[in-house]
Amino acid sequence: MPQALGMNSFLKSKTVSEATVKKFAKKLEKNLSEVTNSYPKLLKDIEKVLRDCLPTKIKDFNDIRAELKVISNRLSEVNIDKNLKPLFMYFQEDSYNREEWLAAIALATSGRPAITWDDDDFKNFKESYRLLFNKILRIESLYVEKRKAKEGFRAVRITTTDQQGNEDYKIVDINQEYEKELLISLKEVQELVDKNQFSYEELIAYLTSDMVGSKKSLKKELKSKKETKKEIKKKNG
């Protein structure tokens, strides 16, 4: 134990002075205090991650918990991804106190008890939870639109992400009556693309960016690349 606190082992000495014992006791007390206080701080940090991911501004812990329960209840009839099921289960859990509930959310997200985490584990949790919760928000958005959609229509959410990580999306209602015609048109488009120099994926990416409103940023990006090439060419003479 003394070595773990940066002191020499007591076993190497025949006698240990009173000053050494007091120094050891003081170091031990300090380290136990840090361990005792670090876990509550970690739980606060976990709570902040949950709060920051919510689309609405909520400060109180009970309100955060209530909002997550509302979201999970709303999507209870949706066939969700298996990776989200543990989170949904704990979102709906009422019997846990604050510490137990936050620890359960942390475990469901990371697969490891929060009390065993180091700094890297918390960073991984933060990123993993953000990705999982963004997925939940996308499912919720699509679900709401699907409920609004008229009978005979299928709601599809189309999302684009630019190089800066900014997301944009649009919900499209597909008339199921015309799906066969859409498939035929799709094949015709694929045949047309085969005759050009661009790929089918490039066409879909460009059309999607145009439809969800990211065409301006795409044009700006293409213009920036073009200007960069001109500058390089100019420098090279």
C-alpha positions as CSV (number, residue, x, y, z in Angstrom):
1,M,0.0,0.0,0.0
2,P,2.7,2.6,0.8
3,Q,4.3,2.0,-2.6
4,A,1.0,2.6,-4.3
5,L,1.1,6.1,-2.7
6,G,4.6,6.8,-3.8
7,M,6.3,5.9,-0.5
8,N,8.9,3.2,0.4
9,S,7.6,-0.2,1.5
10,F,7.3,-0.6,5.3
11,L,8.6,-4.2,4.9
12,K,12.1,-3.0,4.1
13,S,12.5,-1.2,7.4
14,K,12.8,-2.8,10.8
15,T,11.0,0.2,12.4
16,V,8.8,2.9,11.0
17,S,8.9,6.4,12.4
18,E,5.8,8.2,13.7
19,A,6.3,10.9,11.1
20,T,6.3,8.3,8.3
21,V,3.1,6.7,9.6
22,K,1.4,10.2,9.8
23,K,2.6,11.0,6.2
24,F,1.2,7.6,5.0
25,A,-2.1,8.2,6.8
26,K,-2.4,11.7,5.3
27,K,-1.8,10.4,1.8
28,L,-4.2,7.5,2.3
29,E,-6.9,9.9,3.5
30,K,-6.4,12.2,0.5
31,N,-6.6,9.3,-2.0
32,L,-9.7,7.9,-0.4
33,S,-11.3,11.3,-0.5
34,E,-10.5,11.7,-4.2
35,V,-12.0,8.2,-5.0
36,T,-15.1,9.0,-2.9
37,N,-15.6,12.3,-4.7
38,S,-14.7,11.2,-8.2
39,Y,-17.7,8.9,-8.7
40,P,-20.4,11.5,-7.9
41,K,-18.6,13.9,-10.2
42,L,-18.6,11.2,-13.0
43,L,-22.4,10.8,-12.5
44,K,-22.8,14.6,-12.9
45,D,-20.8,14.4,-16.1
46,I,-23.0,11.5,-17.4
47,E,-26.1,13.5,-16.5
48,K,-24.8,16.5,-18.5
49,V,-24.2,14.2,-21.5
50,L,-27.9,13.1,-21.4
51,R,-29.0,16.7,-21.0
52,D,-26.9,18.1,-23.8
53,C,-28.2,15.4,-26.3
54,L,-31.9,16.4,-25.7
55,P,-33.3,18.7,-28.4
56,T,-35.1,20.7,-25.7
57,K,-33.4,22.8,-23.1
58,I,-33.9,20.9,-19.8
59,K,-31.9,21.5,-16.6
60,D,-33.6,19.5,-13.8
61,F,-32.6,15.8,-13.6
62,N,-36.2,14.6,-13.0
63,D,-37.3,16.5,-16.2
64,I,-34.5,14.8,-18.2
65,R,-35.6,11.4,-16.9
66,A,-39.2,12.2,-17.7
67,E,-38.5,13.4,-21.2
68,L,-36.5,10.2,-22.0
69,K,-39.3,8.1,-20.7
70,V,-41.8,10.0,-22.9
71,I,-39.6,9.3,-26.0
72,S,-39.2,5.6,-25.2
73,N,-42.9,5.2,-24.6
74,R,-43.8,7.0,-27.8
75,L,-41.6,4.5,-29.7
76,S,-42.7,1.4,-27.8
77,E,-44.5,0.0,-30.8
78,V,-41.6,0.5,-33.2
79,N,-39.3,-2.4,-34.0
80,I,-36.1,-0.7,-32.8
81,D,-32.5,-1.8,-33.2
82,K,-31.3,-4.3,-30.7
83,N,-28.5,-1.9,-29.6
84,L,-31.1,0.6,-28.5
85,K,-33.3,-1.9,-26.5
86,P,-31.2,-1.7,-23.2
87,L,-31.4,2.1,-23.3
88,F,-35.1,2.0,-23.9
89,M,-35.6,-0.4,-21.0
90,Y,-33.7,1.9,-18.6
91,F,-35.4,5.0,-19.9
92,Q,-38.7,3.5,-18.7
93,E,-37.3,2.3,-15.4
94,D,-39.0,4.1,-12.4
95,S,-37.7,2.1,-9.4
96,Y,-34.0,3.2,-9.6
97,N,-32.7,6.2,-7.7
98,R,-30.6,8.8,-9.5
99,E,-27.3,7.1,-9.0
100,E,-28.6,3.6,-10.0
101,W,-30.4,5.0,-13.0
102,L,-27.4,7.0,-14.4
103,A,-25.2,4.0,-13.7
104,A,-27.6,1.8,-15.7
105,I,-27.7,4.2,-18.6
106,A,-23.8,4.2,-18.6
107,L,-23.7,0.4,-18.5
108,A,-26.2,0.0,-21.3
109,T,-24.2,2.4,-23.5
110,S,-20.7,1.3,-22.8
111,G,-21.0,-2.3,-21.6
112,R,-18.9,-1.5,-18.5
113,P,-19.8,-0.3,-15.0
114,A,-19.2,3.5,-14.7
115,I,-17.4,3.0,-11.4
116,T,-14.6,1.2,-13.3
117,W,-14.1,3.9,-15.9
118,D,-11.1,6.0,-16.6
119,D,-11.0,9.3,-18.7
120,D,-10.9,7.4,-22.0
121,D,-13.9,5.3,-21.0
122,F,-16.0,8.5,-20.3
123,K,-15.0,10.0,-23.7
124,N,-16.0,6.8,-25.4
125,F,-19.3,6.8,-23.5
126,K,-20.0,10.4,-24.5
127,E,-19.5,9.6,-28.2
128,S,-21.4,6.3,-28.1
129,Y,-24.4,7.8,-26.3
130,R,-24.5,10.8,-28.7
131,L,-24.6,8.5,-31.7
132,L,-27.2,6.2,-30.2
133,F,-29.4,9.1,-29.1
134,N,-29.2,10.8,-32.5
135,K,-30.4,7.5,-34.0
136,I,-33.3,7.5,-31.5
137,L,-34.2,11.1,-32.6
138,R,-34.1,10.1,-36.3
139,I,-36.4,7.1,-35.5
140,E,-38.8,9.4,-33.5
141,S,-38.9,12.0,-36.3
142,L,-39.7,9.3,-38.9
143,Y,-42.3,7.7,-36.6
144,V,-44.1,11.0,-36.1
145,E,-44.1,11.7,-39.9
146,K,-45.3,8.1,-40.5
147,R,-48.3,8.7,-38.1
148,K,-49.1,11.8,-40.0
149,A,-48.8,10.2,-43.4
150,K,-52.0,9.4,-45.4
151,E,-53.0,5.8,-45.9
152,G,-51.2,4.2,-48.8
153,F,-48.0,6.3,-48.3
154,R,-44.7,5.2,-46.8
155,A,-42.6,7.8,-44.9
156,V,-38.9,7.8,-45.6
157,R,-36.3,10.0,-43.9
158,I,-33.4,11.2,-46.0
159,T,-30.4,12.5,-44.2
160,T,-27.2,14.2,-45.5
161,T,-24.0,15.0,-43.5
162,D,-21.4,17.4,-44.9
163,Q,-17.7,17.3,-44.2
164,Q,-18.1,19.5,-41.1
165,G,-20.5,17.0,-39.6
166,N,-23.6,19.1,-40.1
167,E,-26.7,17.1,-40.7
168,D,-29.8,18.0,-42.7
169,Y,-32.8,15.9,-43.5
170,K,-36.2,15.7,-45.2
171,I,-39.1,13.3,-44.8
172,V,-40.5,12.1,-48.1
173,D,-43.9,10.3,-48.4
174,I,-43.8,7.7,-51.1
175,N,-47.1,6.8,-52.7
176,Q,-47.1,3.0,-52.5
177,E,-49.4,2.9,-55.5
178,Y,-46.6,4.1,-57.8
179,E,-43.7,2.0,-56.4
180,K,-43.6,-0.3,-59.4
181,E,-43.4,2.7,-61.7
182,L,-40.6,4.1,-59.5
183,L,-38.6,0.9,-59.8
184,I,-38.9,1.0,-63.5
185,S,-37.8,4.6,-63.6
186,L,-34.9,3.7,-61.3
187,K,-33.6,1.1,-63.8
188,E,-33.9,3.5,-66.6
189,V,-31.8,6.1,-64.6
190,Q,-29.2,3.4,-63.9
191,E,-28.9,2.6,-67.6
192,L,-28.5,6.3,-68.4
193,V,-25.8,6.7,-65.8
194,D,-23.9,3.8,-67.2
195,K,-23.4,5.9,-70.4
196,N,-21.9,8.8,-68.5
197,Q,-18.6,9.4,-66.6
198,F,-20.1,9.9,-63.2
199,S,-21.3,7.0,-60.9
200,Y,-24.8,6.1,-59.8
201,E,-23.7,6.9,-56.2
202,E,-22.5,10.4,-57.2
203,L,-25.8,11.1,-58.8
204,I,-27.8,9.9,-55.8
205,A,-25.5,12.0,-53.5
206,Y,-26.0,15.1,-55.6
207,L,-29.8,14.7,-55.9
208,T,-30.1,14.0,-52.2
209,S,-28.1,17.1,-51.3
210,D,-30.2,19.2,-53.6
211,M,-33.5,17.8,-52.2
212,V,-32.7,18.3,-48.5
213,G,-31.3,21.8,-48.9
214,S,-27.5,21.1,-48.9
215,K,-26.9,22.0,-52.5
216,K,-25.5,25.4,-51.6
217,S,-22.9,23.9,-49.2
218,L,-22.1,21.3,-51.9
219,K,-21.6,24.0,-54.5
220,K,-19.5,26.0,-52.1
221,E,-17.4,22.9,-51.4
222,L,-16.9,22.2,-55.1
223,K,-16.1,25.9,-55.8
224,S,-13.5,25.8,-53.0
225,K,-11.8,22.8,-54.4
226,K,-11.8,24.4,-57.9
227,E,-10.2,27.6,-56.5
228,T,-7.6,25.5,-54.6
229,K,-6.6,23.7,-57.8
230,K,-6.3,27.1,-59.6
231,E,-4.0,28.4,-56.9
232,I,-1.8,25.3,-57.0
233,K,-1.6,25.6,-60.8
234,K,-0.8,29.3,-60.5
235,K,2.0,28.7,-58.0
236,N,3.5,25.9,-60.1
237,G,3.5,28.3,-63.1
